[in-house]
C-alpha cells in the first residue's frame, strides 16, 4: 500500500474557507461587471492597486513588524515576477475579459484554470498525466469551443474575444498558483502576498492611472463605494491571501478542483442580480468543460501512466 501523508491539522478549516471563498468569488463576477460599467476597467484597476498595496504594507507591518521585511535580492526578483504574472497580467486581463464578456461566461472560462495547473505540473515534472487526465483535458477544451460557438457564430466578437482573453488569464493564475507555493512555504502567505502585490501591481497602476482619473468618481453612491471596497479588499486582497494559505495547507492539486464549483455560483448570482440568461448550447458547453476539468483532476488515481 502506498504511504499517504497525514492530513494537515487545519485541512478541514482550509476546505471550509475555500468553499466560502468560492461563493464570494462567484458573486464578484456580477459585482465587477456593475463596477466596470460605472467606472471602466481602468478606473477599477486604479482603485484596486491604490488600496491593495496599502493593505499589503499594513499587513506586513502588523504581522511581521516591518513595513518592508528584508529579503535576498534573488527572492525579491522572483516575487516581482510572480506579482507581474499574478497581478499585472492575470488581473489586468481578467478585468477587461469580464467587461467584454458576461459574468457567467467569465466564471466558466476561468474554471479552466485547473487544466492549466495540471499541464504546468506535468511540464515542471511534479506530476505525470494519466491517459484519463489527457482525455479530461481534451474534453474540457472541446467544451470551450462549444461554449464559445454561439458567440462566434453570431458574430459577437467582443464577448467571444473577452472569453479568449480570460482563457489566457486563467493560465497566468495557474502559473502563479504553482510557482508561488514553494515561496509561500518558505516565507508564508503574508510576506509573499505583500511583496507580490506591491511589486506586481505597480506596472498596472502606472498604466491605469491616466484612464482611471477620467472615471466619474463623484457620481458613485454609497452602495457603489461599498461594492468597490468589498470587491477590492475582501474578494481580492483577503481572497488571494486566503487562497495562498489554502494551497499551502491542502496542496495545489487538491485545491485546484474547487475552482470548477465557481461557475454555478456565478451563474446563479448573474441570473438573480442582473437577469442574465443562458442558451442550451452555452449550458451544455459549460457542462462539458466542467466534466472535463473534473475528469482531469480526479483521474490522477488511475495508474495507467503515459509513457
VOPAGU-2260 file (C-alpha; in pm, 1 decimal, decimal comma):
REM VOPAGU-2260
SITE   aa  ch    i         X         Y         Z
SITE  UNK   A    0       0,0       0,0       0,0
SITE  UNK   A    1     141,2     345,9     -87,4
SITE  UNK   A    2     219,8     565,7     208,6
SITE  UNK   A    3      -8,7     864,6     247,7
SITE  UNK   A    4      97,1    1174,7     434,8
SITE  UNK   A    5    -121,9    1253,8     735,8
SITE  UNK   A    6    -371,3    1535,6     675,7
SITE  UNK   A    7    -274,8    1884,7     786,0
SITE  UNK   A    8    -428,7    1981,0    1119,8
SITE  UNK   A    9    -603,1    2274,8     950,8
SITE  UNK   A   10    -717,6    2077,2     646,1
SITE  UNK   A   11   -1089,2    2086,6     732,1
SITE  UNK   A   12   -1075,6    2457,9     813,5
SITE  UNK   A   13    -895,9    2524,4     484,4
SITE  UNK   A   14   -1169,9    2338,2     294,4
SITE  UNK   A   15   -1440,4    2542,5     467,5
SITE  UNK   A   16   -1260,9    2870,6     391,4
SITE  UNK   A   17   -1213,9    2759,9      29,1
SITE  UNK   A   18   -1585,8    2692,0     -15,6
SITE  UNK   A   19   -1676,8    3030,8     134,2
SITE  UNK   A   20   -1423,1    3194,1     -94,9
SITE  UNK   A   21   -1575,6    3021,5    -399,1
SITE  UNK   A   22   -1913,9    3176,3    -312,1
SITE  UNK   A   23   -1756,3    3520,9    -268,3
SITE  UNK   A   24   -1567,6    3494,1    -597,0
SITE  UNK   A   25   -1878,9    3366,0    -774,2
SITE  UNK   A   26   -2076,0    3673,1    -666,8
SITE  UNK   A   27   -1786,1    3901,7    -751,5
SITE  UNK   A   28   -1823,1    3845,0   -1127,7
SITE  UNK   A   29   -2160,0    4020,7   -1132,6
SITE  UNK   A   30   -2038,7    4287,3    -891,1
SITE  UNK   A   31   -1735,3    4362,1   -1105,1
SITE  UNK   A   32   -1945,1    4385,0   -1421,7
SITE  UNK   A   33   -2152,7    4652,1   -1244,4
SITE  UNK   A   34   -1844,8    4840,1   -1124,6
SITE  UNK   A   35   -1683,2    4828,9   -1469,0
SITE  UNK   A   36   -1995,4    4983,9   -1619,1
SITE  UNK   A   37   -1975,9    5263,3   -1361,2
SITE  UNK   A   38   -1602,0    5328,1   -1362,8
SITE  UNK   A   39   -1449,5    5142,8   -1661,5
SITE  UNK   A   40   -1196,0    4862,0   -1602,1
SITE  UNK   A   41    -913,5    5117,9   -1581,9
SITE  UNK   A   42   -1088,1    5309,0   -1303,6
SITE  UNK   A   43   -1146,9    4989,7   -1109,8
SITE  UNK   A   44    -786,6    4877,3   -1155,5
SITE  UNK   A   45    -654,1    5214,7   -1041,5
SITE  UNK   A   46    -860,5    5192,2    -722,3
SITE  UNK   A   47    -760,4    4830,6    -668,9
SITE  UNK   A   48    -387,6    4897,8    -693,0
SITE  UNK   A   49    -402,8    5203,5    -473,1
SITE  UNK   A   50    -585,6    5014,8    -198,4
SITE  UNK   A   51    -421,7    4671,6    -217,4
SITE  UNK   A   52     -57,6    4786,9    -180,4
SITE  UNK   A   53    -159,4    4996,0     121,7
SITE  UNK   A   54    -324,7    4687,6     272,5
SITE  UNK   A   55     -15,4    4482,0     194,2
SITE  UNK   A   56     211,9    4729,8     373,5
SITE  UNK   A   57     -17,5    4745,9     677,1
SITE  UNK   A   58     -43,8    4367,3     691,0
SITE  UNK   A   59     333,7    4318,8     681,5
SITE  UNK   A   60     382,4    4586,2     947,1
SITE  UNK   A   61     120,0    4423,7    1171,1
SITE  UNK   A   62     216,0    4059,5    1127,6
SITE  UNK   A   63     591,2    4080,7    1061,0
SITE  UNK   A   64     689,6    4400,8    1240,6
SITE  UNK   A   65     835,8    4568,9     929,6
SITE  UNK   A   66     692,7    4778,2     650,8
SITE  UNK   A   67     930,6    4611,1     403,2
SITE  UNK   A   68    1085,4    4297,8     558,0
SITE  UNK   A   69    1432,1    4231,7     415,4
SITE  UNK   A   70    1465,0    3961,8     151,6
SITE  UNK   A   71    1757,0    3827,8     -53,6
SITE  UNK   A   72    1775,1    4001,3    -390,3
SITE  UNK   A   73    1709,3    3673,2    -574,9
SITE  UNK   A   74    1385,7    3608,4    -384,8
SITE  UNK   A   75    1277,0    3970,7    -422,2
SITE  UNK   A   76    1316,6    3947,4    -800,1
SITE  UNK   A   77    1130,1    3617,2    -801,6
SITE  UNK   A   78     840,7    3774,9    -610,3
SITE  UNK   A   79     840,4    4066,8    -852,6
SITE  UNK   A   80     799,8    3822,4   -1141,1
SITE  UNK   A   81     526,5    3631,0    -956,8
SITE  UNK   A   82     347,9    3957,3    -890,1
SITE  UNK   A   83     374,2    4063,4   -1253,1
SITE  UNK   A   84     224,0    3732,8   -1369,8
SITE  UNK   A   85     -41,2    3716,3   -1098,7
SITE  UNK   A   86    -141,6    4081,4   -1079,3
SITE  UNK   A   87     -41,6    4280,6   -1386,6
SITE  UNK   A   88    -110,8    4005,0   -1639,1
SITE  UNK   A   89    -379,3    3792,1   -1474,6
SITE  UNK   A   90    -581,3    4065,4   -1302,1
SITE  UNK   A   91    -546,5    4310,8   -1589,0
SITE  UNK   A   92    -664,5    4057,5   -1846,7
SITE  UNK   A   93    -943,2    3927,3   -1622,8
SITE  UNK   A   94   -1080,0    4278,0   -1569,1
SITE  UNK   A   95   -1107,4    4353,1   -1938,9
SITE  UNK   A   96   -1222,3    3999,7   -2019,5
SITE  UNK   A   97   -1511,3    4023,4   -1773,1
SITE  UNK   A   98   -1600,0    4369,2   -1906,5
SITE  UNK   A   99   -1618,9    4240,0   -2264,8
SITE  UNK   A  100   -1788,3    3910,9   -2179,0
SITE  UNK   A  101   -2061,3    3814,3   -1929,0
SITE  UNK   A  102   -2041,7    3715,0   -1563,3
SITE  UNK   A  103   -2134,9    3350,2   -1622,3
SITE  UNK   A  104   -1910,7    3311,0   -1927,1
SITE  UNK   A  105   -1619,3    3463,7   -1738,4
SITE  UNK   A  106   -1658,7    3222,1   -1449,5
SITE  UNK   A  107   -1680,3    2918,6   -1679,0
SITE  UNK   A  108   -1372,0    3011,9   -1877,7
SITE  UNK   A  109   -1170,6    3088,5   -1564,1
SITE  UNK   A  110   -1274,3    2747,8   -1426,9
SITE  UNK   A  111   -1038,8    2602,4   -1687,0
SITE  UNK   A  112    -757,2    2709,3   -1456,8
SITE  UNK   A  113    -708,7    2358,0   -1309,4
SITE  UNK   A  114    -638,6    2229,3   -1661,3
SITE  UNK   A  115    -350,8    2472,9   -1693,6
SITE  UNK   A  116    -239,4    2383,9   -1340,2
SITE  UNK   A  117    -212,8    2017,3   -1436,5
SITE  UNK   A  118     -25,1    2098,0   -1757,0
SITE  UNK   A  119     219,4    2317,4   -1566,0
SITE  UNK   A  120     273,1    2046,1   -1303,6
SITE  UNK   A  121     335,5    1799,1   -1587,8
SITE  UNK   A  122     580,2    2038,2   -1758,3
SITE  UNK   A  123     765,2    2101,6   -1431,9
SITE  UNK   A  124     791,4    1727,9   -1366,7
SITE  UNK   A  125     588,0    1744,0   -1044,7
SITE  UNK   A  126     313,1    1519,3   -1178,9
SITE  UNK   A  127     266,3    1277,5   -1470,2
SITE  UNK   A  128     -65,3    1286,4   -1651,5
SITE  UNK   A  129    -263,4     967,5   -1694,4
SITE  UNK   A  130    -445,5     880,2   -2014,6
SITE  UNK   A  131    -772,9     961,6   -1838,1
SITE  UNK   A  132    -639,6    1305,1   -1744,7
SITE  UNK   A  133    -540,0    1368,7   -2106,2
SITE  UNK   A  134    -894,2    1272,4   -2205,8
SITE  UNK   A  135   -1026,2    1519,8   -1948,5
SITE  UNK   A  136    -808,0    1799,7   -2083,4
SITE  UNK   A  137    -925,4    1724,2   -2437,9
SITE  UNK   A  138   -1289,6    1713,0   -2327,7
SITE  UNK   A  139   -1258,2    2045,2   -2145,4
SITE  UNK   A  140   -1103,7    2215,0   -2448,0
SITE  UNK   A  141   -1384,0    2076,2   -2665,9
SITE  UNK   A  142   -1630,4    2222,0   -2418,0
SITE  UNK   A  143   -1460,5    2560,9   -2451,3
SITE  UNK   A  144   -1513,6    2551,2   -2827,4
SITE  UNK   A  145   -1879,2    2453,9   -2778,6
SITE  UNK   A  146   -1921,4    2726,7   -2519,5
SITE  UNK   A  147   -1777,7    2992,5   -2749,4
SITE  UNK   A  148   -1958,4    2871,9   -3061,0
SITE  UNK   A  149   -2284,5    3062,9   -3012,0
SITE  UNK   A  150   -2099,0    3392,3   -2970,9
SITE  UNK   A  151   -1859,8    3338,9   -3258,4
SITE  UNK   A  152   -2125,1    3207,6   -3498,8
SITE  UNK   A  153   -2349,9    3504,1   -3420,5
SITE  UNK   A  154   -2064,2    3746,2   -3481,4
SITE  UNK   A  155   -2040,4    3860,5   -3120,2
SITE  UNK   A  156   -1665,2    3911,0   -3141,3
SITE  UNK   A  157   -1646,3    4138,4   -2837,9
SITE  UNK   A  158   -1782,9    3875,6   -2597,6
SITE  UNK   A  159   -1601,1    3590,1   -2772,4
SITE  UNK   A  160   -1277,1    3784,7   -2763,7
SITE  UNK   A  161   -1332,9    3855,7   -2395,6
SITE  UNK   A  162   -1365,5    3482,6   -2329,1
SITE  UNK   A  163   -1040,1    3411,9   -2514,4
SITE  UNK   A  164    -864,3    3681,4   -2309,5
SITE  UNK   A  165    -999,4    3515,7   -1993,8
SITE  UNK   A  166    -868,8    3177,9   -2110,3
SITE  UNK   A  167    -517,0    3319,4   -2134,8
SITE  UNK   A  168    -563,6    3493,5   -1799,2
SITE  UNK   A  169    -655,8    3158,5   -1641,1
SITE  UNK   A  170    -318,1    3019,6   -1744,8
SITE  UNK   A  171    -138,6    3304,1   -1564,2
SITE  UNK   A  172    -333,7    3237,8   -1244,9
SITE  UNK   A  173    -243,4    2869,0   -1266,0
SITE  UNK   A  174     120,8    2958,7   -1314,0
SITE  UNK   A  175     105,8    3191,5   -1015,3
SITE  UNK   A  176     -60,5    2920,9    -803,3
SITE  UNK   A  177     209,2    2663,8    -879,5
SITE  UNK   A  178     508,3    2899,3    -871,5
SITE  UNK   A  179     403,8    3078,5    -552,2
SITE  UNK   A  180     352,1    2762,6    -344,3
SITE  UNK   A  181     723,5    2698,8    -260,0
SITE  UNK   A  182     771,7    3070,9    -189,7
SITE  UNK   A  183     474,5    3070,2      46,5
SITE  UNK   A  184     606,6    2759,2     219,9
SITE  UNK   A  185     940,1    2936,7     273,8
SITE  UNK   A  186     819,0    3286,0     369,8
SITE  UNK   A  187     449,4    3243,7     449,9
SITE  UNK   A  188     144,1    3388,6     272,9
SITE  UNK   A  189     169,3    3732,5     436,7
SITE  UNK   A  190     515,7    3817,1     309,0
SITE  UNK   A  191     452,0    3656,1     -28,5
SITE  UNK   A  192     120,3    3834,2     -74,2
SITE  UNK   A  193     269,1    4162,1      43,4
SITE  UNK   A  194     562,1    4173,3    -194,5
SITE  UNK   A  195     383,7    4026,2    -497,3
SITE  UNK   A  196     107,2    4284,4    -454,9
SITE  UNK   A  197     347,1    4576,3    -412,4
SITE  UNK   A  198     578,3    4480,3    -696,7
SITE  UNK   A  199     331,9    4317,3    -932,8
SITE  UNK   A  200      62,3    4581,4    -906,8
SITE  UNK   A  201     291,1    4877,6    -978,3
SITE  UNK   A  202     301,1    4835,2   -1360,7
SITE  UNK   A  203     -77,7    4800,7   -1372,1
SITE  UNK   A  204    -125,0    5109,1   -1152,0
SITE  UNK   A  205     102,6    5319,1   -1373,2
SITE  UNK   A  206     -84,4    5201,1   -1681,4
SITE  UNK   A  207    -435,2    5255,1   -1540,2
SITE  UNK   A  208    -395,3    5599,1   -1376,1
SITE  UNK   A  209    -436,2    5817,5   -1688,4
SITE  UNK   A  210    -766,1    5649,5   -1783,9
SITE  UNK   A  211    -875,6    5587,2   -1426,4
SITE  UNK   A  212    -866,1    5956,8   -1339,0
SITE  UNK   A  213   -1128,1    6017,0   -1607,2
SITE  UNK   A  214   -1379,6    5784,9   -1435,8
SITE  UNK   A  215   -1692,0    5953,6   -1285,9
SITE  UNK   A  216   -1587,5    5910,5    -922,0
SITE  UNK   A  217   -1813,5    6192,2    -798,0
SITE  UNK   A  218   -2122,3    6011,3    -930,4
SITE  UNK   A  219   -2073,9    5697,3    -719,1
SITE  UNK   A  220   -2332,7    5645,6    -447,1
SITE  UNK   A  221   -2272,2    5483,2    -108,1
SITE  UNK   A  222   -2353,9    5131,4    -227,2
SITE  UNK   A  223   -2116,8    5164,7    -522,6
SITE  UNK   A  224   -1835,0    5256,4    -282,3
SITE  UNK   A  225   -1929,1    4964,6     -56,4
SITE  UNK   A  226   -1924,1    4730,4    -355,8
SITE  UNK   A  227   -1587,5    4865,6    -469,1
SITE  UNK   A  228   -1432,0    4819,2    -125,5
SITE  UNK   A  229   -1580,9    4470,5     -91,4
SITE  UNK   A  230   -1453,5    4366,5    -434,4
SITE  UNK   A  231   -1103,0    4501,1    -373,2
SITE  UNK   A  232   -1045,1    4434,6      -3,2
SITE  UNK   A  233   -1249,3    4121,1      65,7
SITE  UNK   A  234   -1275,4    3936,3    -265,0
SITE  UNK   A  235    -933,0    4035,7    -397,5
SITE  UNK   A  236    -691,5    4108,6    -112,4
SITE  UNK   A  237    -824,7    3880,5     160,3
SITE  UNK   A  238    -929,4    3627,9    -104,3
SITE  UNK   A  239    -581,5    3598,7    -255,9
SITE  UNK   A  240    -426,4    3580,3      89,8
SITE  UNK   A  241    -670,1    3306,5     191,0
SITE  UNK   A  242    -617,9    3116,1    -135,7
SITE  UNK   A  243    -243,6    3111,0     -80,8
SITE  UNK   A  244    -292,2    2974,8     271,8
SITE  UNK   A  245    -540,6    2714,1     143,3
SITE  UNK   A  246    -291,3    2593,3    -118,1
SITE  UNK   A  247     -20,5    2570,3     146,7
SITE  UNK   A  248    -241,6    2361,4     376,8
SITE  UNK   A  249    -422,5    2140,7     125,1
SITE  UNK   A  250    -177,6    2141,7    -165,9
SITE  UNK   A  251    -229,3    2278,4    -516,4
SITE  UNK   A  252    -355,1    1950,9    -665,3
SITE  UNK   A  253    -629,0    1907,0    -400,4
SITE  UNK   A  254    -736,4    2270,3    -403,8
SITE  UNK   A  255    -749,9    2336,4    -778,7
SITE  UNK   A  256   -1064,4    2122,1    -841,0
SITE  UNK   A  257   -1266,4    2350,8    -615,4
SITE  UNK   A  258   -1241,0    2621,7    -880,9
SITE  UNK   A  259   -1497,7    2449,8   -1100,8
SITE  UNK   A  260   -1758,8    2496,7    -828,6
SITE  UNK   A  261   -1741,8    2869,3    -901,9
SITE  UNK   A  262   -1940,2    2880,2   -1233,0
SITE  UNK   A  263   -2266,9    2751,3   -1082,7
SITE  UNK   A  264   -2240,1    3015,2    -811,8
SITE  UNK   A  265   -2156,4    3288,3   -1063,3
SITE  UNK   A  266   -2443,2    3176,0   -1286,7
SITE  UNK   A  267   -2692,0    3194,1   -1000,7
SITE  UNK   A  268   -2578,3    3539,8    -892,5
SITE  UNK   A  269   -2576,8    3669,6   -1251,6
SITE  UNK   A  270   -2929,6    3533,8   -1308,1
SITE  UNK   A  271   -3062,8    3672,0    -979,7
SITE  UNK   A  272   -2892,7    4013,9    -983,1
SITE  UNK   A  273   -2861,0    4109,5   -1348,7
SITE  UNK   A  274   -3115,9    3888,1   -1524,1
SITE  UNK   A  275   -2854,8    3707,4   -1733,3
SITE  UNK   A  276   -2997,8    3426,2   -1947,9
SITE  UNK   A  277   -2826,3    3120,0   -2095,4
SITE  UNK   A  278   -2879,6    2925,0   -2416,3
SITE  UNK   A  279   -2884,1    2546,1   -2412,5
SITE  UNK   A  280   -2562,7    2543,4   -2617,7
SITE  UNK   A  281   -2393,3    2756,7   -2354,0
SITE  UNK   A  282   -2522,0    2538,6   -2069,3
SITE  UNK   A  283   -2413,6    2221,0   -2249,3
SITE  UNK   A  284   -2071,7    2367,9   -2324,8
SITE  UNK   A  285   -2029,4    2470,6   -1960,7
SITE  UNK   A  286   -2123,4    2120,1   -1852,3
SITE  UNK   A  287   -1870,6    1962,0   -2088,3
SITE  UNK   A  288   -1599,7    2198,8   -1966,1
SITE  UNK   A  289   -1664,9    2120,6   -1600,4
SITE  UNK   A  290   -1688,9    1747,1   -1671,8
SITE  UNK   A  291   -1353,9    1758,8   -1849,6
SITE  UNK   A  292   -1194,8    1955,5   -1567,5
SITE  UNK   A  293   -1334,0    1712,1   -1310,5
SITE  UNK   A  294   -1208,0    1411,3   -1507,1
SITE  UNK   A  295    -865,4    1567,1   -1547,2
SITE  UNK   A  296    -844,9    1637,3   -1175,8
SITE  UNK   A  297    -978,2    1316,5   -1025,5
SITE  UNK   A  298    -836,8    1072,7   -1280,1
SITE  UNK   A  299    -497,5    1106,1   -1113,0
SITE  UNK   A  300    -578,0     793,8    -912,5
SITE  UNK   A  301    -577,0     583,4   -1230,2
SITE  UNK   A  302    -248,7     401,6   -1269,2
SITE  UNK   A  303    -234,6     393,2   -1648,1
SITE  UNK   A  304      54,6     635,2   -1693,6
SITE  UNK   A  305     169,0     795,2   -2014,8
SITE  UNK   A  306     494,0     651,8   -2138,8
